[in-house]
Each structure stands twice: as structure tokens, then as C-alpha cells.
Amino acid sequence: MRIWIDADACPRAAKDMVYRTADRWGIEAVLVANTHMRTPQSDFITVIVVGKGFDVADNYIADNVEKGDLVITADIPLAARIVDAGALGLDPRGQLFDEDNVKQKLATRNLLAQLRDQGMTGGGPPPYKPKDQNKFASALDALLTKMLC
């Protein structure tokens, strides 16, 4: 089992939580990004730098994820791809992506994208707050406990 991190857009606090979790559980954490990222010294943390471009990091993760892996991402199209591959997704705010919900979340995301393309305005996600970090930490711990124990 690996924990993959869609690292370019992942909040630092969530990445820090995954680093500590990887060391505590002895699980490989793989950050995939368009630029090099600093990480703590650890036998369990790897950074893969992919080329620049739209969805290059997402494609790398989707092409390399395996059944039973966990992917940290807020990208719903990527989440749908990894769930199809037998993995689970968890967004940095603690929301699980699995077979039961990812198709509906993707349909909602696509509808909202169409509305934005037609001129309807909307904001992006709210700032990442301590309550989001706490929800992510709880969800990550509960999910790993379920997956590994």
C-alpha cells in the first residue's frame, strides 16, 4: 500500500500530516508534483517531479496507482480515475472518494463547470482552516486503521 499525494495543490498542513503518518505507520508516501518539494528526511517519503503541463501529475498518479492505495487529492476527475483502479481517495478536508460517491461527485463537478463556462460565477474553495486539518487528520487515521488493521 502507498499513499500518493497530488502535491501541487495539497495544503502544506495536510502534507505534513501525511509525512508524520507515513513514518508512524511505515507506509510509503509518494508526492507527485510539477516542481521539487522539500520534505522531511524519511525512508518512507519520495518526491516524483513530473513535467509541467495540464494534468501531468494527475496522469502519473492514475497510471501508477494500484488497488489498495490511497490518494490524497481534491481533484475529483483524478479521484474518479483512481477509484476505478481500485484505490481510495481522500481530499485534504477529510472527504472520502470511493465507489459509493465518486461518480455523483464527478457529475456535480461537471455540472458546475458547465455553469461556469456559461457565465455563472462562483468562488473557489474556502481557505484551508484548522477545522479542515482536524477533519483530514481524523479521516486519514480512521481510513488507515480500517485499511491496515
SULNOR-V363775 format. One record per run of one state. SS is the DSSP state (~ for helix, > for strand, _ for the rest). FROM is the first residue (numbers start at 1). TO is the last residue. If there is no record, write none. Layout:
SS/FROM/TO, SS/FROM/TO
This chain:
_/1/1, >/2/6, _/7/11, ~/12/25, _/26/27, >/28/33, _/34/44, >/45/49, _/50/55, ~/56/64, _/65/69, >/70/72, _/73/75, ~/76/84, _/85/87, >/88/90, _/91/95, >/96/97, _/98/101, ~/102/117, _/118/129, ~/130/148, _/149/149
